[in-house]
Amino acid sequence: MQKIALTEITAVELRDRLASGALSAESLAGMYLELIAAREPQVQAWQWLDAEFVLAEARKLDQRRQSGAPIGPLHGLPIAVKDVIDTAGIPTENGTVLDAGRVPADDAELIGRLKAAGALIMGKTVTAELAFLHPGKTRNPVNPEHTPGGSSSGSAAAVAAGMVPLAVGTQTGGSIIRPAAYCGTVGFKPTFGCISRTGVLKQSPSLDTIGVFARTVEDAGLLADVLFGHDLVDTATIPRPFPRLLATASSEVPAKPVFAFVRTPFWDQAEPEMQQALEELVDFLGEQCFEVPLDGMFADSAAARQRINIAEMAKNFHHYEKRGVEALSSEMRAAMDAGNKVPARDYLSALDLPAILDSGLNEVFERCDAILTPATTGAAPATLDSTGNSIFNGLWTLCGNPCVTLPVFDSENGLPMGVQLVGRRFQDGRLLRTARWLSDRIANPDGS
């Protein structure tokens, strides 16, 4: 079968070729494995990958299609999965030596959804230690001397390097949006509670959110469509009709979107070239964009999110501390110590803040389709000892808003930078449609 340029074809197009039989799952997996063999020595995105296992699973998917049995919406599409998500019979080591050799007996709920949709689980991608701050081995595929971000470093880098069309990660602070922006992919963090976390490492249940990486907004919608849904075990999810994300993202906007430019109270932490890029984008949008200040209690969001994060982490990771505190990084030990000292009053007050902030955000969303704000402080820092600064992500994780980052800027040193779009809670489809419109508009400024 003729080779195809995998970096030039979308996941939606691959889905259609696989469904029609024009492309087999085995041949597609083989092509991606060749790319992995070429790029992995430099990027180091994979924690677990077994080429023979992948090809065997791909053959099973081909046999199913050839038998005439029904196939799912992701049939044959390779998906990378962050190594904090349980996979039955496949190692899930959570980025810590304390879980070395751990092989779950059961799949996470979202893995079951992927398999039911016909997805090919390509392998497990590198995570920062326990999905927190201490970096894993992954390097930025654009420049290996720079961080890929974290904690979903391997998932972002694998998609950006063309080693897989789609990947799943998690975000508790900025672990979807930041690595996507640093590596140059689309990153989508849905509304809190839209995707089950059953079988996923529990760090901070009030914040932990599943998200996806893709090359296009439509591809992100394709993957997220399968993952959205209620789960009786995960009480953060609620029964509700979920949007048809791919269909909505691909549809025409009923009117030109309106954007609210929000610097946030942390604007002074953005690097000059990020500030300039955002201001130029605002000028480009003209009357379709207006600026809104977020001050007052919004300035408390970073401290409140951190307080919730470390307090809940101190509880949920206590068993790691008991098993071998000396095996934990200095970053993790410091966070656990700080979390143990958070007063109940301060923790509970922090949990009250999102509802207060949400009322203010709803007033903004009455006037716009999406908030426009930086995805990161700038391009990926030239370090492998840090995953970067998530200051422009934490507010939206705290409030549970859906976010998407688009790789539309380039820094002076040639690294990608992202713009972040934020939507109203549970209006994920509308956010993706607005993001797709903006991506098209920037790519074709003259409307051609």
C-alpha positions as a Markdown table, in Angstrom:
| # | Residue | x | y | z |
|---|---|---|---|---|
| 1 | Met | 0.0 | 0.0 | 0.0 |
| 2 | Gln | 1.3 | 3.4 | -0.9 |
| 3 | Lys | 2.8 | 5.4 | 1.9 |
| 4 | Ile | 1.1 | 8.6 | 3.0 |
| 5 | Ala | 2.5 | 11.8 | 4.5 |
| 6 | Leu | 1.3 | 11.3 | 8.1 |
| 7 | Thr | 2.2 | 14.8 | 9.1 |
| 8 | Glu | 0.1 | 16.3 | 6.4 |
| 9 | Ile | -3.1 | 14.3 | 6.9 |
| 10 | Thr | -5.7 | 14.8 | 9.7 |
| 11 | Ala | -7.0 | 12.2 | 12.0 |
| 12 | Val | -10.5 | 12.8 | 10.6 |
| 13 | Glu | -9.1 | 12.0 | 7.1 |
| 14 | Leu | -7.4 | 8.9 | 8.4 |
| 15 | Arg | -10.6 | 7.8 | 10.1 |
| 16 | Asp | -12.4 | 8.0 | 6.8 |
| 17 | Arg | -9.7 | 6.0 | 4.9 |
| 18 | Leu | -9.7 | 3.3 | 7.6 |
| 19 | Ala | -13.5 | 3.0 | 7.6 |
| 20 | Ser | -13.6 | 2.7 | 3.8 |
| 21 | Gly | -10.8 | 0.1 | 3.7 |
| 22 | Ala | -8.6 | 2.4 | 1.6 |
| 23 | Leu | -6.1 | 2.1 | 4.5 |
| 24 | Ser | -5.6 | -0.8 | 6.9 |
| 25 | Ala | -5.0 | -0.4 | 10.6 |
| 26 | Glu | -1.9 | -2.6 | 10.3 |
| 27 | Ser | -0.3 | -0.5 | 7.6 |
| 28 | Leu | -1.1 | 2.7 | 9.3 |
| 29 | Ala | 0.4 | 1.4 | 12.6 |
| 30 | Gly | 3.5 | 0.3 | 10.7 |
| 31 | Met | 4.0 | 3.8 | 9.3 |
| 32 | Tyr | 3.7 | 5.4 | 12.7 |
| 33 | Leu | 6.1 | 2.9 | 14.2 |
| 34 | Glu | 8.6 | 3.9 | 11.5 |
| 35 | Leu | 8.2 | 7.5 | 12.5 |
| 36 | Ile | 8.6 | 6.6 | 16.1 |
| 37 | Ala | 11.8 | 4.7 | 15.4 |
| 38 | Ala | 13.2 | 7.7 | 13.7 |
| 39 | Arg | 12.1 | 10.4 | 16.2 |
| 40 | Glu | 12.0 | 8.6 | 19.6 |
| 41 | Pro | 15.8 | 8.6 | 20.3 |
| 42 | Gln | 15.7 | 12.4 | 20.4 |
| 43 | Val | 12.2 | 13.1 | 21.7 |
| 44 | Gln | 11.8 | 10.2 | 24.2 |
| 45 | Ala | 8.0 | 10.6 | 24.4 |
| 46 | Trp | 7.2 | 6.9 | 25.2 |
| 47 | Gln | 7.2 | 5.2 | 28.5 |
| 48 | Trp | 5.9 | 1.9 | 27.1 |
| 49 | Leu | 5.7 | 0.8 | 23.5 |
| 50 | Asp | 5.6 | -2.7 | 22.1 |
| 51 | Ala | 5.6 | -2.7 | 18.3 |
| 52 | Glu | 4.7 | -6.4 | 17.9 |
| 53 | Phe | 1.7 | -5.9 | 20.3 |
| 54 | Val | 0.6 | -2.8 | 18.4 |
| 55 | Leu | 0.7 | -4.6 | 15.0 |
| 56 | Ala | -1.2 | -7.6 | 16.4 |
| 57 | Glu | -3.9 | -5.4 | 17.8 |
| 58 | Ala | -4.1 | -3.6 | 14.5 |
| 59 | Arg | -4.6 | -6.9 | 12.6 |
| 60 | Lys | -7.5 | -7.7 | 14.9 |
| 61 | Leu | -9.1 | -4.4 | 14.0 |
| 62 | Asp | -8.6 | -5.1 | 10.3 |
| 63 | Gln | -10.2 | -8.5 | 10.7 |
| 64 | Arg | -13.2 | -7.0 | 12.4 |
| 65 | Arg | -13.8 | -4.5 | 9.6 |
| 66 | Gln | -13.3 | -7.2 | 6.9 |
| 67 | Ser | -15.8 | -9.4 | 8.7 |
| 68 | Gly | -18.5 | -6.8 | 8.2 |
| 69 | Ala | -19.0 | -6.3 | 11.9 |
| 70 | Pro | -19.9 | -2.7 | 13.1 |
| 71 | Ile | -16.9 | -0.5 | 13.6 |
| 72 | Gly | -16.5 | 2.5 | 15.9 |
| 73 | Pro | -15.8 | 6.2 | 15.2 |
| 74 | Leu | -12.1 | 5.8 | 15.9 |
| 75 | His | -11.6 | 2.4 | 14.2 |
| 76 | Gly | -7.9 | 1.8 | 13.6 |
| 77 | Leu | -6.7 | 5.2 | 14.8 |
| 78 | Pro | -3.6 | 5.1 | 16.9 |
| 79 | Ile | -4.0 | 6.9 | 20.3 |
| 80 | Ala | -1.2 | 7.6 | 22.8 |
| 81 | Val | -2.2 | 7.5 | 26.4 |
| 82 | Lys | -0.5 | 9.3 | 29.3 |
| 83 | Asp | 1.1 | 6.9 | 31.8 |
| 84 | Val | -1.2 | 7.9 | 34.7 |
| 85 | Ile | -4.2 | 6.2 | 33.0 |
| 86 | Asp | -4.7 | 2.5 | 33.8 |
| 87 | Thr | -4.4 | 0.0 | 30.9 |
| 88 | Ala | -5.2 | -3.6 | 31.6 |
| 89 | Gly | -2.2 | -5.8 | 31.1 |
| 90 | Ile | 0.0 | -2.8 | 30.1 |
| 91 | Pro | 2.3 | -1.1 | 32.6 |
| 92 | Thr | 1.0 | 2.1 | 34.2 |
| 93 | Glu | 3.8 | 3.4 | 36.3 |
| 94 | Asn | 2.6 | 7.0 | 37.0 |
| 95 | Gly | 6.1 | 8.5 | 36.5 |
| 96 | Thr | 7.5 | 7.2 | 39.8 |
| 97 | Val | 9.9 | 4.4 | 40.7 |
| 98 | Leu | 7.4 | 3.5 | 43.5 |
| 99 | Asp | 5.1 | 2.2 | 40.8 |
| 100 | Ala | 7.8 | 0.5 | 38.6 |
| 101 | Gly | 6.5 | -2.7 | 37.1 |
| 102 | Arg | 2.8 | -1.9 | 38.1 |
| 103 | Val | 0.4 | -3.6 | 35.6 |
| 104 | Pro | -3.3 | -2.8 | 36.3 |
| 105 | Ala | -5.8 | -5.6 | 36.0 |
| 106 | Asp | -8.5 | -3.3 | 34.7 |
| 107 | Asp | -8.8 | -0.5 | 32.1 |
| 108 | Ala | -9.6 | 3.0 | 33.1 |
| 109 | Glu | -13.2 | 4.0 | 32.1 |
| 110 | Leu | -11.8 | 6.2 | 29.3 |
| 111 | Ile | -9.7 | 3.3 | 27.9 |
| 112 | Gly | -12.8 | 1.2 | 27.7 |
| 113 | Arg | -14.5 | 4.0 | 25.7 |
| 114 | Leu | -11.5 | 4.2 | 23.4 |
| 115 | Lys | -11.5 | 0.5 | 22.8 |
| 116 | Ala | -15.3 | 0.4 | 22.2 |
| 117 | Ala | -14.8 | 3.1 | 19.6 |
| 118 | Gly | -12.2 | 0.9 | 17.8 |
| 119 | Ala | -9.1 | 3.0 | 18.8 |
| 120 | Leu | -5.7 | 1.4 | 18.6 |
| 121 | Ile | -3.9 | 2.0 | 21.9 |
| 122 | Met | -0.4 | 2.8 | 20.6 |
| 123 | Gly | 1.4 | 2.9 | 23.9 |
| 124 | Lys | 1.9 | 4.9 | 27.1 |
| 125 | Thr | 3.5 | 8.3 | 27.1 |
| 126 | Val | 5.9 | 9.9 | 29.6 |
| 127 | Thr | 4.5 | 11.9 | 32.5 |
| 128 | Ala | 6.1 | 14.1 | 35.0 |
| 129 | Glu | 6.4 | 12.4 | 38.4 |
| 130 | Leu | 2.9 | 11.6 | 39.6 |
| 131 | Ala | 1.6 | 14.2 | 37.1 |
| 132 | Phe | 3.1 | 17.0 | 39.1 |
| 133 | Leu | 6.2 | 19.1 | 38.5 |
| 134 | His | 9.3 | 16.9 | 38.4 |
| 135 | Pro | 10.1 | 16.4 | 34.7 |
| 136 | Gly | 10.3 | 13.0 | 32.9 |
| 137 | Lys | 12.8 | 12.2 | 30.1 |
| 138 | Thr | 10.8 | 13.8 | 27.2 |
| 139 | Arg | 12.4 | 16.6 | 25.2 |
| 140 | Asn | 10.7 | 19.3 | 23.1 |
| 141 | Pro | 10.5 | 17.9 | 19.5 |
| 142 | Val | 11.1 | 21.4 | 18.1 |
| 143 | Asn | 14.3 | 21.9 | 20.0 |
| 144 | Pro | 15.5 | 19.2 | 22.4 |
| 145 | Glu | 17.3 | 21.6 | 24.6 |
| 146 | His | 13.9 | 23.1 | 25.7 |
| 147 | Thr | 11.3 | 21.7 | 27.9 |
| 148 | Pro | 8.2 | 20.1 | 26.3 |
| 149 | Gly | 6.1 | 21.3 | 29.3 |
| 150 | Gly | 4.3 | 19.0 | 31.6 |
| 151 | Ser | 3.0 | 17.0 | 33.1 |
| 152 | Ser | 1.5 | 15.5 | 29.9 |
| 153 | Ser | 4.9 | 15.9 | 28.2 |
| 154 | Gly | 5.0 | 12.7 | 26.3 |
| 155 | Ser | 1.5 | 13.0 | 24.9 |
| 156 | Ala | 2.1 | 16.5 | 23.6 |
| 157 | Ala | 5.5 | 15.7 | 22.2 |
| 158 | Ala | 4.3 | 12.5 | 20.5 |
| 159 | Val | 1.6 | 14.4 | 18.6 |
| 160 | Ala | 3.9 | 17.3 | 17.8 |
| 161 | Ala | 6.6 | 15.0 | 16.5 |
| 162 | Gly | 4.2 | 13.2 | 14.2 |
| 163 | Met | 4.5 | 9.9 | 16.1 |
| 164 | Val | 0.8 | 9.5 | 16.6 |
| 165 | Pro | -2.2 | 11.5 | 15.4 |
| 166 | Leu | -4.0 | 11.8 | 18.8 |
| 167 | Ala | -3.2 | 11.6 | 22.4 |
| 168 | Val | -4.8 | 11.7 | 25.9 |
| 169 | Gly | -3.4 | 13.6 | 28.9 |
| 170 | Thr | -4.5 | 15.1 | 32.1 |
| 171 | Gln | -4.6 | 18.7 | 33.6 |
| 172 | Thr | -4.6 | 19.7 | 37.2 |
| 173 | Gly | -2.9 | 23.1 | 36.7 |
| 174 | Gly | -1.8 | 23.5 | 33.1 |
| 175 | Ser | -0.8 | 20.1 | 32.0 |
| 176 | Ile | -2.7 | 20.0 | 28.7 |
| 177 | Ile | -2.6 | 23.6 | 27.6 |
| 178 | Arg | 1.0 | 24.3 | 28.5 |
| 179 | Pro | 2.8 | 21.3 | 26.8 |
| 180 | Ala | 0.5 | 21.7 | 23.8 |
| 181 | Ala | 1.6 | 25.4 | 23.4 |
| 182 | Tyr | 5.3 | 24.6 | 24.0 |
| 183 | Cys | 5.3 | 21.7 | 21.5 |
| 184 | Gly | 3.1 | 23.3 | 18.9 |
| 185 | Thr | -0.1 | 21.2 | 18.9 |
| 186 | Val | -3.8 | 21.8 | 19.6 |
| 187 | Gly | -4.6 | 21.1 | 23.2 |
| 188 | Phe | -8.2 | 20.8 | 24.5 |
| 189 | Lys | -9.1 | 20.7 | 28.2 |
| 190 | Pro | -12.9 | 20.2 | 28.4 |
| 191 | Thr | -15.2 | 21.4 | 31.0 |
| 192 | Phe | -14.5 | 19.8 | 34.4 |
| 193 | Gly | -16.6 | 16.7 | 34.8 |
| 194 | Cys | -17.2 | 15.9 | 31.1 |
| 195 | Ile | -14.7 | 12.9 | 31.0 |
| 196 | Ser | -14.5 | 10.2 | 33.6 |
| 197 | Arg | -11.4 | 9.9 | 35.7 |
| 198 | Thr | -12.1 | 6.4 | 37.0 |
| 199 | Gly | -8.9 | 4.4 | 36.8 |
| 200 | Val | -6.8 | 7.6 | 36.4 |
| 201 | Leu | -4.2 | 8.7 | 39.0 |
| 202 | Lys | -6.0 | 10.7 | 41.6 |
| 203 | Gln | -4.0 | 13.8 | 42.5 |
| 204 | Ser | -6.5 | 16.5 | 43.2 |
| 205 | Pro | -10.1 | 15.4 | 42.5 |
| 206 | Ser | -11.5 | 19.0 | 42.7 |
| 207 | Leu | -9.2 | 19.9 | 39.7 |
| 208 | Asp | -8.1 | 16.8 | 37.8 |
| 209 | Thr | -9.4 | 16.9 | 34.2 |
| 210 | Ile | -8.8 | 14.7 | 31.2 |
| 211 | Gly | -7.9 | 16.4 | 28.0 |
| 212 | Val | -6.6 | 15.6 | 24.4 |
| 213 | Phe | -3.9 | 16.6 | 22.0 |
| 214 | Ala | -4.3 | 16.7 | 18.2 |
| 215 | Arg | -3.0 | 18.5 | 15.1 |
| 216 | Thr | -6.3 | 20.3 | 14.4 |
| 217 | Val | -9.4 | 21.4 | 16.3 |
| 218 | Glu | -11.6 | 19.0 | 14.4 |
| 219 | Asp | -9.3 | 16.1 | 15.4 |
| 220 | Ala | -9.5 | 17.1 | 19.0 |
| 221 | Gly | -13.3 | 17.1 | 18.7 |
| 222 | Leu | -13.2 | 13.6 | 17.1 |
| 223 | Leu | -11.3 | 12.1 | 20.1 |
| 224 | Ala | -13.2 | 14.0 | 22.8 |
| 225 | Asp | -16.6 | 13.0 | 21.3 |
| 226 | Val | -15.8 | 9.4 | 22.3 |
| 227 | Leu | -14.5 | 10.3 | 25.8 |
| 228 | Phe | -17.4 | 12.6 | 27.0 |
| 229 | Gly | -20.0 | 10.9 | 29.1 |
| 230 | His | -21.4 | 10.2 | 32.5 |
| 231 | Asp | -19.8 | 7.7 | 34.8 |
| 232 | Leu | -21.5 | 6.5 | 38.0 |
| 233 | Val | -18.2 | 5.9 | 39.7 |
| 234 | Asp | -16.8 | 9.4 | 39.0 |
| 235 | Thr | -19.2 | 11.7 | 40.9 |
| 236 | Ala | -17.7 | 14.7 | 39.2 |
| 237 | Thr | -19.5 | 13.6 | 36.0 |
| 238 | Ile | -23.2 | 14.3 | 35.8 |
| 239 | Pro | -25.9 | 12.9 | 33.5 |
| 240 | Arg | -26.4 | 15.4 | 30.8 |
| 241 | Pro | -26.7 | 15.5 | 27.0 |
| 242 | Phe | -23.2 | 16.1 | 25.7 |
| 243 | Pro | -22.5 | 18.0 | 22.5 |
| 244 | Arg | -21.6 | 16.5 | 19.2 |
| 245 | Leu | -18.1 | 18.0 | 19.3 |
| 246 | Leu | -16.7 | 17.1 | 15.9 |
| 247 | Ala | -19.9 | 18.1 | 14.1 |
| 248 | Thr | -20.1 | 21.4 | 16.0 |
| 249 | Ala | -16.4 | 22.2 | 15.5 |
| 250 | Ser | -16.7 | 21.5 | 11.8 |
| 251 | Ser | -19.9 | 23.6 | 11.3 |
| 252 | Glu | -20.1 | 27.2 | 10.1 |
| 253 | Val | -20.4 | 29.8 | 12.7 |
| 254 | Pro | -23.8 | 31.5 | 12.8 |
| 255 | Ala | -22.1 | 34.9 | 13.0 |
| 256 | Lys | -18.5 | 36.1 | 13.2 |
| 257 | Pro | -17.3 | 35.3 | 16.8 |
| 258 | Val | -16.7 | 37.9 | 19.3 |
| 259 | Phe | -13.7 | 37.6 | 21.6 |
| 260 | Ala | -13.0 | 39.1 | 25.1 |
| 261 | Phe | -9.3 | 39.8 | 25.5 |
| 262 | Val | -8.3 | 39.1 | 29.1 |
| 263 | Arg | -4.8 | 39.8 | 30.3 |
| 264 | Thr | -5.7 | 38.3 | 33.7 |
| 265 | Pro | -4.1 | 39.6 | 36.9 |
| 266 | Phe | -0.8 | 37.9 | 35.9 |
| 267 | Trp | -0.1 | 39.7 | 32.6 |
| 268 | Asp | 3.2 | 41.0 | 33.9 |
| 269 | Gln | 4.5 | 37.5 | 34.0 |
| 270 | Ala | 4.0 | 37.1 | 30.2 |
| 271 | Glu | 7.2 | 37.7 | 28.3 |
| 272 | Pro | 7.3 | 40.7 | 26.0 |
| 273 | Glu | 7.0 | 38.7 | 22.8 |
| 274 | Met | 3.9 | 36.9 | 24.1 |
| 275 | Gln | 2.4 | 40.2 | 25.1 |
| 276 | Gln | 3.2 | 41.7 | 21.7 |
| 277 | Ala | 1.8 | 38.6 | 19.9 |
| 278 | Leu | -1.5 | 38.8 | 21.8 |
| 279 | Glu | -1.9 | 42.5 | 21.2 |
| 280 | Glu | -1.3 | 42.1 | 17.5 |
| 281 | Leu | -3.9 | 39.4 | 17.4 |
| 282 | Val | -6.4 | 41.7 | 19.2 |
| 283 | Asp | -5.6 | 44.4 | 16.6 |
| 284 | Phe | -6.1 | 41.9 | 13.8 |
| 285 | Leu | -9.5 | 40.9 | 15.1 |
| 286 | Gly | -10.6 | 44.6 | 15.3 |
| 287 | Glu | -14.2 | 45.1 | 16.2 |
| 288 | Gln | -14.6 | 41.4 | 16.9 |
| 289 | Cys | -12.5 | 41.8 | 20.1 |
| 290 | Phe | -12.9 | 43.9 | 23.2 |
| 291 | Glu | -10.8 | 44.0 | 26.3 |
| 292 | Val | -12.2 | 43.0 | 29.8 |
| 293 | Pro | -10.2 | 43.4 | 33.0 |
| 294 | Leu | -10.3 | 40.6 | 35.5 |
| 295 | Asp | -9.1 | 41.8 | 38.9 |
| 296 | Gly | -10.3 | 41.7 | 42.4 |
| 297 | Met | -10.8 | 38.2 | 43.6 |
| 298 | Phe | -9.5 | 36.8 | 40.3 |
| 299 | Ala | -6.0 | 37.7 | 41.6 |
| 300 | Asp | -6.6 | 35.1 | 44.4 |
| 301 | Ser | -7.1 | 32.3 | 41.9 |
| 302 | Ala | -3.5 | 31.1 | 41.6 |
| 303 | Ala | -3.1 | 30.8 | 45.4 |
| 304 | Ala | -6.5 | 29.2 | 45.8 |
| 305 | Arg | -5.8 | 26.6 | 43.1 |
| 306 | Gln | -2.5 | 25.7 | 44.5 |
| 307 | Arg | -3.9 | 25.4 | 48.0 |
| 308 | Ile | -6.6 | 22.9 | 46.8 |
| 309 | Asn | -4.0 | 21.1 | 44.7 |
| 310 | Ile | -1.4 | 20.5 | 47.4 |
| 311 | Ala | -3.9 | 19.8 | 50.2 |
| 312 | Glu | -5.7 | 17.1 | 48.2 |
| 313 | Met | -2.4 | 15.8 | 46.9 |
| 314 | Ala | -1.1 | 15.4 | 50.5 |
| 315 | Lys | -4.0 | 13.2 | 51.2 |
| 316 | Asn | -4.1 | 11.2 | 48.0 |
| 317 | Phe | -0.3 | 10.6 | 47.7 |
| 318 | His | 0.2 | 9.8 | 51.4 |
| 319 | His | 0.5 | 6.1 | 50.5 |
| 320 | Tyr | 3.5 | 7.0 | 48.3 |
| 321 | Glu | 5.1 | 8.9 | 51.2 |
| 322 | Lys | 4.6 | 6.0 | 53.5 |
| 323 | Arg | 6.0 | 3.5 | 51.0 |
| 324 | Gly | 9.2 | 5.5 | 50.3 |
| 325 | Val | 9.5 | 9.2 | 50.8 |
| 326 | Glu | 13.1 | 9.1 | 49.8 |
| 327 | Ala | 12.1 | 8.0 | 46.3 |
| 328 | Leu | 10.1 | 11.2 | 45.8 |
| 329 | Ser | 11.6 | 14.2 | 44.1 |
| 330 | Ser | 12.4 | 17.4 | 46.1 |
| 331 | Glu | 9.5 | 19.2 | 44.4 |
| 332 | Met | 7.0 | 16.5 | 45.4 |
| 333 | Arg | 8.3 | 16.3 | 49.0 |
| 334 | Ala | 8.1 | 20.1 | 49.4 |
| 335 | Ala | 4.5 | 20.1 | 48.0 |
| 336 | Met | 3.4 | 17.3 | 50.3 |
| 337 | Asp | 4.9 | 19.1 | 53.3 |
| 338 | Ala | 3.1 | 22.3 | 52.3 |
| 339 | Gly | -0.1 | 20.5 | 51.7 |
| 340 | Asn | 0.0 | 18.9 | 55.1 |
| 341 | Lys | 0.1 | 22.4 | 56.6 |
| 342 | Val | -2.9 | 23.9 | 54.8 |
| 343 | Pro | -5.5 | 24.9 | 57.4 |
| 344 | Ala | -9.0 | 23.4 | 56.8 |
| 345 | Arg | -10.4 | 27.0 | 56.9 |
| 346 | Asp | -8.2 | 28.0 | 54.0 |
| 347 | Tyr | -8.8 | 24.8 | 52.0 |
| 348 | Leu | -12.6 | 25.1 | 52.3 |
| 349 | Ser | -12.5 | 28.8 | 51.5 |
| 350 | Ala | -10.5 | 28.0 | 48.3 |
| 351 | Leu | -13.2 | 25.5 | 47.3 |
| 352 | Asp | -15.8 | 28.3 | 47.6 |
| 353 | Leu | -13.9 | 30.6 | 45.2 |
| 354 | Pro | -14.8 | 29.0 | 41.8 |
| 355 | Ala | -18.5 | 29.6 | 42.3 |
| 356 | Ile | -17.8 | 33.3 | 43.1 |
| 357 | Leu | -15.5 | 33.7 | 40.1 |
| 358 | Asp | -17.9 | 31.9 | 37.8 |
| 359 | Ser | -20.6 | 34.5 | 38.3 |
| 360 | Gly | -18.1 | 37.2 | 37.1 |
| 361 | Leu | -17.1 | 35.1 | 34.1 |
| 362 | Asn | -20.7 | 34.5 | 33.1 |
| 363 | Glu | -21.1 | 38.2 | 32.7 |
| 364 | Val | -18.2 | 38.2 | 30.3 |
| 365 | Phe | -19.6 | 35.3 | 28.4 |
| 366 | Glu | -22.9 | 37.1 | 27.9 |
| 367 | Arg | -20.9 | 39.5 | 25.6 |
| 368 | Cys | -18.6 | 37.1 | 23.8 |
| 369 | Asp | -18.1 | 33.7 | 22.3 |
| 370 | Ala | -14.8 | 33.0 | 23.9 |
| 371 | Ile | -12.1 | 34.6 | 26.1 |
| 372 | Leu | -8.8 | 35.2 | 24.4 |
| 373 | Thr | -5.7 | 35.0 | 26.7 |
| 374 | Pro | -2.1 | 33.7 | 26.6 |
| 375 | Ala | -1.6 | 29.9 | 26.8 |
| 376 | Thr | 1.8 | 30.3 | 28.5 |
| 377 | Thr | 4.1 | 33.1 | 29.6 |
| 378 | Gly | 6.1 | 32.6 | 26.4 |
| 379 | Ala | 7.9 | 29.9 | 24.4 |
| 380 | Ala | 9.2 | 26.8 | 26.0 |
| 381 | Pro | 12.1 | 27.7 | 28.4 |
| 382 | Ala | 15.6 | 26.5 | 27.6 |
| 383 | Thr | 15.7 | 23.9 | 30.4 |
| 384 | Leu | 15.0 | 20.3 | 31.0 |
| 385 | Asp | 14.8 | 20.8 | 34.8 |
| 386 | Ser | 11.4 | 22.5 | 34.8 |
| 387 | Thr | 8.1 | 22.0 | 33.0 |
| 388 | Gly | 7.5 | 25.7 | 32.8 |
| 389 | Asn | 5.0 | 28.2 | 34.3 |
| 390 | Ser | 1.3 | 27.4 | 34.3 |
| 391 | Ile | 0.1 | 30.8 | 35.7 |
| 392 | Phe | -2.1 | 31.4 | 32.6 |
| 393 | Asn | -3.8 | 28.0 | 33.0 |
| 394 | Gly | -4.6 | 27.7 | 36.7 |
| 395 | Leu | -7.5 | 30.1 | 36.8 |
| 396 | Trp | -9.5 | 28.2 | 34.2 |
| 397 | Thr | -8.7 | 24.8 | 35.7 |
| 398 | Leu | -9.9 | 26.1 | 39.1 |
| 399 | Cys | -13.2 | 27.4 | 37.6 |
| 400 | Gly | -13.6 | 24.3 | 35.4 |
| 401 | Asn | -14.0 | 26.2 | 32.1 |
| 402 | Pro | -13.2 | 24.5 | 28.8 |
| 403 | Cys | -10.0 | 25.7 | 27.1 |
| 404 | Val | -8.2 | 25.1 | 23.8 |
| 405 | Thr | -4.8 | 26.3 | 22.7 |
| 406 | Leu | -3.9 | 27.0 | 19.1 |
| 407 | Pro | -0.3 | 27.0 | 17.9 |
| 408 | Val | -0.6 | 30.2 | 16.0 |
| 409 | Phe | 2.5 | 32.2 | 17.1 |
| 410 | Asp | 6.3 | 31.7 | 16.6 |
| 411 | Ser | 8.9 | 33.1 | 19.0 |
| 412 | Glu | 12.0 | 34.8 | 17.9 |
| 413 | Asn | 14.0 | 31.6 | 18.4 |
| 414 | Gly | 11.6 | 29.6 | 16.2 |
| 415 | Leu | 9.7 | 27.9 | 19.0 |
| 416 | Pro | 5.9 | 27.7 | 18.9 |
| 417 | Met | 3.7 | 29.8 | 21.2 |
| 418 | Gly | 0.0 | 29.3 | 21.7 |
| 419 | Val | -3.1 | 31.5 | 22.1 |
| 420 | Gln | -5.6 | 30.1 | 24.7 |
| 421 | Leu | -9.3 | 30.4 | 24.1 |
| 422 | Val | -11.6 | 29.8 | 27.1 |
| 423 | Gly | -15.3 | 29.0 | 26.9 |
| 424 | Arg | -18.3 | 29.0 | 29.1 |
| 425 | Arg | -18.7 | 25.8 | 31.2 |
| 426 | Phe | -20.4 | 23.0 | 29.2 |
| 427 | Gln | -20.3 | 25.0 | 25.9 |
| 428 | Asp | -17.3 | 22.9 | 24.7 |
| 429 | Gly | -18.7 | 22.5 | 21.2 |
| 430 | Arg | -19.2 | 26.2 | 20.8 |
| 431 | Leu | -15.6 | 26.8 | 22.0 |
| 432 | Leu | -14.2 | 24.3 | 19.5 |
| 433 | Arg | -16.2 | 25.9 | 16.7 |
| 434 | Thr | -14.9 | 29.3 | 17.6 |
| 435 | Ala | -11.3 | 28.0 | 17.9 |
| 436 | Arg | -11.6 | 26.4 | 14.4 |
| 437 | Trp | -12.9 | 29.7 | 13.0 |
| 438 | Leu | -10.0 | 31.6 | 14.5 |
| 439 | Ser | -7.5 | 29.1 | 13.3 |
| 440 | Asp | -8.9 | 29.3 | 9.8 |
| 441 | Arg | -9.0 | 33.1 | 9.9 |
| 442 | Ile | -5.4 | 33.4 | 11.0 |
| 443 | Ala | -4.3 | 30.9 | 8.3 |
| 444 | Asn | -6.3 | 32.8 | 5.6 |
| 445 | Pro | -6.3 | 36.4 | 6.7 |
| 446 | Asp | -7.6 | 37.6 | 3.3 |
| 447 | Gly | -10.4 | 35.1 | 3.4 |
| 448 | Ser | -9.1 | 33.1 | 0.5 |
